[in-house]
Amino acid sequence: MITRIASVLALIALLCSSSILHAAEPLRILFIGNSYTAVNNLPDMVGQLAAQGGHAVTVMASAPGGMTLQAQSTFPPTVDLIKQGNWDYVVLQEQSQLPSFPDEQVEQQFYPNVKKLDALIHEYSPCAQVILYVTWGRKNGDQQNGAFFPPVATYEGMDSLLTLRYSNAADTIGALLSPVGPLWHAIRDSFPNVEMYQPDESHPTLSGTYAAACSFYALLFGESVESLNVGVDVSPEVALAFQQLARIIVADKQAYWSRFVKHVDASFTIDSSRTAQTYVGFTNTSVHADHYLWDFGDGTTDTSQSPLHEFAAGTHTVCLTAYRHCDSVTMCDTIEVTTTSVHEDTASRAMLYPNPASTVLTIADIEAAQYVVIDLAGGEVLRGVCPSPASTIDVSTLASGMYYVVVTTSTSRSVHPLVIVAE
C-alpha cells in the first residue's frame, strides 16, 4: 500500500532568471543590433548606469549600421562574439522597420532569424537570457512604406506593430523584452517638447538613447533609475522625468516584461495504474524542463521521465529535480510504502513464464485480469486483457531489455519484472 504523507517543498534554484543575478563576477552583456544600438553608444551608457547602481558589468556590442538579424547571424565579428560564450544576457535588435512589415514578411525575415540567433547563443552560452530590444515607431510613421502598407504610415500604427511583433518573438523563444518603444511612447505623451528624434525622424537623440538605457537598467536590475547620474548632456528635469517613467513602466512591471521567460516547474504524481505492493509508478508533470533527476530517498536515483521504482517498506522522501538550460527546480514528496496490497493473497498473484521471454509470454494463475507492460522510462508499451487462467501475449515487438508487467484484477494488483531477450 502506498500512502502520500505530505508535500514537503519546492526548492527553486533559478541559476538564470529574468531578474539580475548579483554574482561575484561581472555580468557579461552582449548587444547585437545596428545604428539604433550604436548611436550615442547605448551599450556603454547601460554600463555606466550599472556602475552608478553598484553593479559590475562587462558590455560588448556588434552594431554596424543597417544590419538585420539575418545578416548578423552570419556576420563573422558577431558570430565570433557569440562564440566567446559565458554571456549572461544577449540583446537582439532588429532593423528598425522590418518587424512592423506585413505578417508574411515578418514570418519569413524576422521570427526565423530570432530563433536562429537564439539557438546559436545557447549553443555557446547555455545559461544566457536573450533580451529583445523593442524599438520605437518613427516620429511621423514610416512614410517610405506607408503607401504600400498603411498601418505603418503613422507613428501610432508603426509603434504598436513593433511592440506586438517583438512580443510574439519573445513568446517563441522565451525572451525578456526591454520596452524602449513603450517608454518612448509615454515620454512623447507626457513631454511633447522633449526631442527624442534626430532630424531624420528615426534615430535617437541623446535624450532618446538615455531613455533606452533607463529601460535596460530597470529591466535588468528591477530597480529605480532615479538618483543615478550617467553624466549625459540632458537637463536634470528631463533626466528625472525619464527615470520616473522608467520605474513606472519597466521596473514596477518587470514581471510583465519577463512574462515569456519559460521558468522550469517541477511536479509529479503517483500513477496508481503502475503502483502495487512495493512498486511505485510516478508521473512527471513538470513544465518547461528537458532533463530530470529522481532521488528516491533510499540511495538510488533515476534520470527517466516517469520511472517505476521498487521501495523497501517504510517512509521515503522522493525528490524530483527538473532542469532546462541553467534553471532547476526540485520538488519533494514523502510517501509511505507497506507490503500490504489492496487485497493480496497468494492464489490471486499472477505468474509469468518464460521469463526471460523472447516472442510469447504466458500470464497464468489469474482470471479476467488486465495487464500493462511498462519500460524502464515509465512508458506503456503493451496493454491487454487476460480472459483465462493462462493467457499468452505476443512480446515479439519488444526490444531486448528490462520491463515491468502490472497485472490488475477487481481485487488485486501486482507488479512483475520481465526480461525480454532476442531469439
C-alpha positions as CSV (number, residue, x, y, z in Angstrom):
1,M,0.0,0.0,0.0
2,I,1.4,3.4,-1.0
3,T,0.4,6.5,1.1
4,R,1.3,10.1,0.3
5,I,2.1,11.7,3.6
6,A,2.8,15.3,2.7
7,S,4.2,17.5,0.1
8,V,7.5,18.7,1.6
9,L,8.7,21.6,-0.5
10,A,9.5,23.0,-3.9
11,L,13.1,24.2,-4.0
12,I,13.7,26.7,-6.7
13,A,17.3,27.1,-8.0
14,L,17.0,29.6,-10.8
15,L,20.5,29.9,-12.0
16,C,19.4,32.0,-14.9
17,S,16.3,34.1,-14.3
18,S,14.6,37.2,-15.7
19,S,15.9,39.4,-12.9
20,I,19.5,40.2,-12.4
21,L,22.0,37.8,-10.7
22,H,24.1,39.5,-8.1
23,A,27.1,37.3,-8.8
24,A,30.7,37.8,-7.8
25,E,31.9,38.0,-11.4
26,P,30.7,41.0,-13.6
27,L,27.7,40.3,-15.7
28,R,28.5,39.8,-19.3
29,I,26.1,41.6,-21.7
30,L,26.3,41.4,-25.4
31,F,24.4,43.8,-27.7
32,I,23.6,42.7,-31.2
33,G,21.9,45.3,-33.4
34,N,22.6,48.2,-35.7
35,S,22.6,52.0,-35.5
36,Y,19.8,52.2,-33.0
37,T,22.2,50.5,-30.7
38,A,25.3,52.2,-31.8
39,V,24.2,55.9,-31.9
40,N,25.2,57.6,-28.7
41,N,26.8,54.3,-27.6
42,L,23.8,52.8,-25.8
43,P,25.7,49.7,-24.5
44,D,28.3,52.0,-22.8
45,M,25.5,54.1,-21.3
46,V,23.9,51.0,-19.9
47,G,27.3,50.0,-18.4
48,Q,27.6,53.5,-16.8
49,L,24.2,53.3,-15.3
50,A,25.0,49.8,-13.9
51,A,28.2,51.1,-12.4
52,Q,26.3,54.0,-10.8
53,G,23.9,51.5,-9.3
54,G,26.7,49.4,-7.9
55,H,26.5,46.5,-10.4
56,A,29.6,45.2,-12.1
57,V,29.1,44.5,-15.8
58,T,31.1,43.9,-18.9
59,V,29.4,45.2,-22.0
60,M,30.3,44.4,-25.6
61,A,28.5,45.1,-28.9
62,S,28.3,44.4,-32.6
63,A,26.1,47.0,-34.2
64,P,27.0,48.1,-37.7
65,G,24.5,50.4,-39.3
66,G,21.6,49.0,-41.2
67,M,22.2,45.4,-40.1
68,T,19.4,42.9,-39.9
69,L,19.4,39.9,-37.6
70,Q,19.6,37.7,-40.7
71,A,22.8,39.4,-41.6
72,Q,24.1,39.3,-38.0
73,S,23.6,35.6,-37.8
74,T,26.4,35.0,-40.3
75,F,28.4,38.2,-39.7
76,P,31.9,37.0,-38.6
77,P,32.5,39.6,-35.9
78,T,29.1,38.9,-34.4
79,V,29.4,35.2,-34.6
80,D,32.9,35.4,-33.0
81,L,31.5,37.4,-30.1
82,I,28.7,34.9,-29.6
83,K,31.2,32.1,-29.6
84,Q,33.2,33.7,-26.8
85,G,30.4,32.2,-24.7
86,N,29.7,32.8,-21.0
87,W,27.3,35.6,-21.8
88,D,24.7,36.3,-19.1
89,Y,22.5,38.5,-21.4
90,V,22.4,38.9,-25.1
91,V,20.3,41.8,-26.6
92,L,18.9,41.4,-30.1
93,Q,17.7,44.5,-32.0
94,E,16.3,44.1,-35.5
95,Q,16.5,46.6,-38.3
96,S,14.1,49.4,-37.3
97,Q,11.3,48.9,-39.9
98,L,11.3,45.2,-40.5
99,P,9.3,43.9,-37.5
100,S,6.4,46.3,-38.5
101,F,6.1,45.0,-42.0
102,P,3.2,42.7,-43.2
103,D,2.8,39.4,-41.5
104,E,4.1,37.3,-44.3
105,Q,7.3,39.3,-44.5
106,V,7.8,39.2,-40.7
107,E,7.2,35.4,-40.7
108,Q,9.9,34.9,-43.3
109,Q,12.5,37.5,-42.3
110,F,12.1,38.3,-38.6
111,Y,10.9,35.4,-36.5
112,P,13.2,32.7,-38.1
113,N,16.3,34.8,-37.5
114,V,15.4,35.5,-33.9
115,K,15.2,31.7,-33.4
116,K,18.4,31.1,-35.3
117,L,20.4,33.6,-33.2
118,D,18.7,32.3,-30.0
119,A,19.9,28.7,-30.9
120,L,23.4,29.9,-31.6
121,I,23.6,31.9,-28.4
122,H,22.5,29.0,-26.3
123,E,24.9,26.7,-28.0
124,Y,27.8,28.7,-26.6
125,S,26.2,30.2,-23.6
126,P,23.6,27.7,-22.2
127,C,22.7,30.0,-19.3
128,A,22.3,33.1,-21.3
129,Q,19.0,35.1,-21.2
130,V,18.0,36.7,-24.5
131,I,16.6,40.2,-24.4
132,L,14.7,41.6,-27.3
133,Y,15.1,45.4,-27.7
134,V,11.7,46.8,-28.5
135,T,12.3,49.8,-30.7
136,W,10.0,52.8,-31.4
137,G,7.9,54.0,-34.3
138,R,9.3,56.7,-36.4
139,K,8.3,60.3,-35.5
140,N,5.7,60.5,-38.2
141,G,5.4,56.9,-39.1
142,D,7.2,55.1,-42.0
143,Q,6.3,57.3,-44.9
144,Q,8.5,55.3,-47.2
145,N,6.5,52.1,-46.8
146,G,3.2,53.6,-45.7
147,A,1.9,53.8,-49.2
148,F,2.2,50.1,-49.6
149,F,1.3,49.1,-46.1
150,P,-0.9,51.8,-44.5
151,P,-0.6,50.5,-40.8
152,V,2.9,51.9,-40.7
153,A,2.1,55.3,-42.1
154,T,1.6,56.8,-38.7
155,Y,3.7,56.8,-35.5
156,E,0.9,55.0,-33.5
157,G,0.5,52.3,-36.1
158,M,4.1,51.6,-36.6
159,D,4.9,51.7,-32.9
160,S,2.1,49.3,-31.9
161,L,3.2,46.8,-34.6
162,L,6.8,46.9,-33.4
163,T,5.8,46.1,-29.8
164,L,3.4,43.3,-31.0
165,R,6.0,41.6,-33.2
166,Y,8.8,41.8,-30.6
167,S,6.3,40.3,-28.1
168,N,5.4,37.5,-30.5
169,A,9.1,36.7,-31.0
170,A,9.8,36.8,-27.2
171,D,6.9,34.3,-26.7
172,T,8.5,32.0,-29.3
173,I,12.0,31.8,-27.7
174,G,11.2,32.7,-24.0
175,A,12.9,36.0,-24.1
176,L,12.8,39.1,-22.0
177,L,11.5,42.4,-23.5
178,S,13.2,45.7,-23.0
179,P,10.3,48.0,-23.7
180,V,12.1,51.0,-25.0
181,G,9.3,51.7,-27.5
182,P,6.6,51.8,-24.9
183,L,8.8,54.1,-22.7
184,W,9.3,56.4,-25.6
185,H,5.6,56.5,-26.1
186,A,5.0,57.6,-22.5
187,I,7.7,60.3,-22.9
188,R,6.1,61.6,-26.1
189,D,2.7,61.8,-24.4
190,S,4.0,63.4,-21.2
191,F,6.8,65.6,-22.5
192,P,6.0,66.5,-26.2
193,N,8.6,69.3,-26.1
194,V,11.5,66.9,-25.4
195,E,13.0,66.0,-28.8
196,M,13.7,62.2,-29.0
197,Y,14.5,62.1,-32.7
198,Q,17.3,63.3,-34.8
199,P,16.4,65.3,-37.9
200,D,15.9,62.0,-39.9
201,E,12.9,61.3,-37.6
202,S,14.2,57.9,-36.9
203,H,17.5,57.7,-34.9
204,P,17.6,58.8,-31.2
205,T,18.9,62.0,-29.8
206,L,21.0,61.8,-26.7
207,S,17.7,62.1,-24.7
208,G,16.3,59.1,-26.7
209,T,19.3,56.9,-26.0
210,Y,19.2,57.9,-22.4
211,A,15.6,56.7,-22.2
212,A,16.6,53.4,-23.8
213,A,19.4,53.0,-21.3
214,C,17.0,53.6,-18.4
215,S,14.7,50.9,-19.8
216,F,17.6,48.4,-19.9
217,Y,18.8,49.2,-16.4
218,A,15.2,49.0,-14.9
219,L,14.7,45.6,-16.7
220,L,18.0,44.1,-15.8
221,F,18.1,45.1,-12.2
222,G,14.4,45.6,-11.3
223,E,15.5,48.9,-9.6
224,S,14.6,52.5,-10.0
225,V,17.0,54.6,-12.1
226,E,16.2,57.6,-10.0
227,S,19.2,59.4,-8.5
228,L,21.7,57.7,-10.9
229,N,23.8,60.1,-12.8
230,V,25.4,59.0,-16.0
231,G,26.8,62.4,-16.9
232,V,24.9,62.6,-20.2
233,D,24.1,66.1,-21.5
234,V,20.4,66.2,-20.7
235,S,18.8,68.6,-18.3
236,P,18.2,67.3,-14.7
237,E,14.5,67.9,-15.1
238,V,14.4,65.7,-18.2
239,A,16.6,63.0,-16.7
240,L,14.4,62.8,-13.6
241,A,11.2,62.6,-15.7
242,F,12.7,59.7,-17.7
243,Q,13.9,57.9,-14.6
244,Q,10.5,58.1,-13.0
245,L,8.7,56.8,-16.1
246,A,11.3,54.0,-16.4
247,R,10.4,53.0,-12.9
248,I,6.7,53.1,-13.5
249,I,6.7,51.4,-16.9
250,V,9.7,49.0,-16.6
251,A,10.9,48.3,-13.1
252,D,7.5,48.2,-11.5
253,K,6.2,45.9,-14.3
254,Q,9.3,43.7,-14.6
255,A,7.2,40.6,-14.3
256,Y,5.1,41.7,-17.3
257,W,8.2,42.2,-19.5
258,S,9.6,38.8,-18.4
259,R,6.2,37.0,-18.9
260,F,7.5,34.9,-21.8
261,V,10.5,33.5,-19.9
262,K,9.8,29.8,-19.6
263,H,10.7,29.1,-15.9
264,V,11.0,25.5,-15.0
265,D,8.5,24.0,-12.6
266,A,8.9,20.5,-11.1
267,S,6.0,18.4,-10.1
268,F,4.9,14.7,-10.1
269,T,2.0,12.4,-9.1
270,I,1.8,8.7,-8.2
271,D,0.4,6.7,-11.1
272,S,-1.9,4.2,-9.4
273,S,-2.2,2.1,-12.6
274,R,1.5,1.3,-12.2
275,T,1.7,1.0,-8.4
276,A,1.3,-2.2,-6.4
277,Q,2.9,-3.7,-3.3
278,T,6.3,-2.0,-3.0
279,Y,6.5,-0.8,-6.6
280,V,5.5,2.8,-7.2
281,G,4.9,4.4,-10.6
282,F,5.5,8.1,-10.9
283,T,4.0,10.5,-13.5
284,N,6.2,13.5,-14.2
285,T,4.0,16.7,-14.6
286,S,6.9,19.2,-14.8
287,V,6.8,22.0,-17.3
288,H,9.5,23.7,-19.4
289,A,12.1,21.0,-18.5
290,D,14.1,18.7,-20.7
291,H,16.2,16.7,-18.1
292,Y,15.3,15.1,-14.9
293,L,16.9,13.6,-11.8
294,W,14.9,11.5,-9.3
295,D,16.2,10.8,-5.8
296,F,14.1,8.1,-4.2
297,G,15.5,8.7,-0.7
298,D,16.9,5.2,-0.5
299,G,20.3,5.8,-2.0
300,T,19.1,5.3,-5.6
301,T,18.5,7.8,-8.4
302,D,17.0,7.7,-11.9
303,T,17.0,10.1,-14.9
304,S,13.9,8.7,-16.6
305,Q,11.0,11.0,-17.2
306,S,8.3,8.9,-15.3
307,P,10.0,6.0,-13.6
308,L,8.7,2.9,-11.9
309,H,10.7,2.2,-8.6
310,E,10.7,-0.6,-6.1
311,F,11.0,0.6,-2.5
312,A,11.7,-1.2,0.8
313,A,8.8,-0.9,3.2
314,G,8.9,2.3,5.2
315,T,8.8,6.1,4.7
316,H,10.7,7.7,1.8
317,T,11.2,11.2,0.7
318,V,11.2,11.3,-3.1
319,C,12.6,14.4,-4.8
320,L,12.4,15.3,-8.5
321,T,14.8,17.9,-9.9
322,A,13.7,19.3,-13.3
323,Y,16.3,21.1,-15.5
324,R,16.3,23.4,-18.5
325,H,19.4,25.3,-19.6
326,C,20.6,26.6,-16.2
327,D,17.2,26.7,-14.5
328,S,16.5,23.9,-12.0
329,V,13.6,23.3,-9.6
330,T,13.4,20.5,-7.0
331,M,10.1,19.2,-5.7
332,C,9.9,16.7,-2.8
333,D,7.1,14.5,-1.5
334,T,7.0,12.0,1.3
335,I,5.4,8.6,0.7
336,E,4.8,5.6,3.0
337,V,5.3,2.1,1.4
338,T,3.9,-1.0,3.1
339,T,3.8,-4.6,1.9
340,T,0.0,-4.8,2.2
341,S,-1.7,-4.6,-1.2
342,V,-5.4,-3.8,-1.9
343,H,-6.5,-7.5,-1.4
344,E,-3.4,-9.5,-1.7
345,D,-3.4,-13.3,-1.5
346,T,-1.1,-15.9,-3.0
347,A,-3.8,-17.5,-5.1
348,S,-4.6,-14.3,-7.0
349,R,-0.9,-13.5,-7.8
350,A,-0.1,-13.8,-11.5
351,M,2.8,-16.0,-12.7
352,L,4.8,-15.0,-15.8
353,Y,6.7,-17.6,-17.9
354,P,9.0,-18.0,-19.6
355,N,11.0,-15.1,-18.0
356,P,13.2,-14.1,-19.8
357,A,10.9,-14.2,-22.8
358,S,11.5,-13.7,-26.5
359,T,8.3,-13.9,-28.5
360,V,5.5,-15.2,-26.3
361,L,4.8,-14.6,-22.6
362,T,2.3,-16.5,-20.6
363,I,0.4,-14.9,-17.7
364,A,-1.0,-17.7,-15.6
365,D,-2.9,-18.4,-12.3
366,I,-5.2,-15.4,-12.7
367,E,-8.5,-14.8,-14.5
368,A,-10.2,-11.8,-16.1
369,A,-7.2,-9.5,-15.5
370,Q,-5.8,-6.5,-17.3
371,Y,-2.1,-6.2,-17.9
372,V,0.1,-3.3,-18.8
373,V,3.8,-3.7,-19.9
374,I,6.0,-0.7,-19.0
375,D,9.5,0.1,-20.0
376,L,12.1,1.5,-17.6
377,A,11.4,5.0,-18.6
378,G,7.8,4.6,-17.4
379,G,6.3,4.4,-20.8
380,E,3.5,2.0,-21.6
381,V,4.4,-0.4,-24.5
382,L,1.7,-3.1,-24.3
383,R,-1.8,-3.3,-22.8
384,G,-4.5,-6.0,-22.9
385,V,-6.8,-8.4,-21.1
386,C,-6.2,-11.9,-19.8
387,P,-9.6,-13.6,-20.0
388,S,-8.5,-17.1,-18.8
389,P,-6.2,-18.5,-16.1
390,A,-3.4,-18.9,-18.6
391,S,-3.3,-16.3,-21.3
392,T,-0.4,-15.7,-23.8
393,I,0.6,-12.3,-25.2
394,D,2.9,-11.5,-28.1
395,V,6.0,-9.7,-27.0
396,S,8.0,-10.2,-30.2
397,T,7.7,-6.5,-31.0
398,L,9.6,-5.5,-27.8
399,A,13.2,-4.7,-27.8
400,S,15.6,-6.6,-25.6
401,G,15.8,-5.2,-22.1
402,M,14.1,-4.9,-18.7
403,Y,10.3,-4.2,-18.3
404,Y,7.6,-4.4,-15.7
405,V,4.2,-6.0,-16.1
406,V,1.4,-4.7,-14.0
407,V,-1.5,-7.2,-13.6
408,T,-4.8,-5.9,-12.2
409,T,-8.0,-7.6,-11.2
410,S,-11.0,-6.2,-9.4
411,T,-9.4,-7.2,-6.1
412,S,-5.7,-7.1,-6.5
413,R,-2.8,-5.6,-8.4
414,S,0.7,-7.0,-8.8
415,V,3.9,-5.8,-10.5
416,H,6.4,-8.3,-12.0
417,P,9.8,-7.7,-13.5
418,L,10.1,-9.0,-17.1
419,V,13.3,-9.6,-19.2
420,I,13.0,-9.7,-23.0
421,V,15.8,-11.3,-24.9
422,A,16.4,-11.6,-28.6
423,E,16.0,-15.0,-30.1
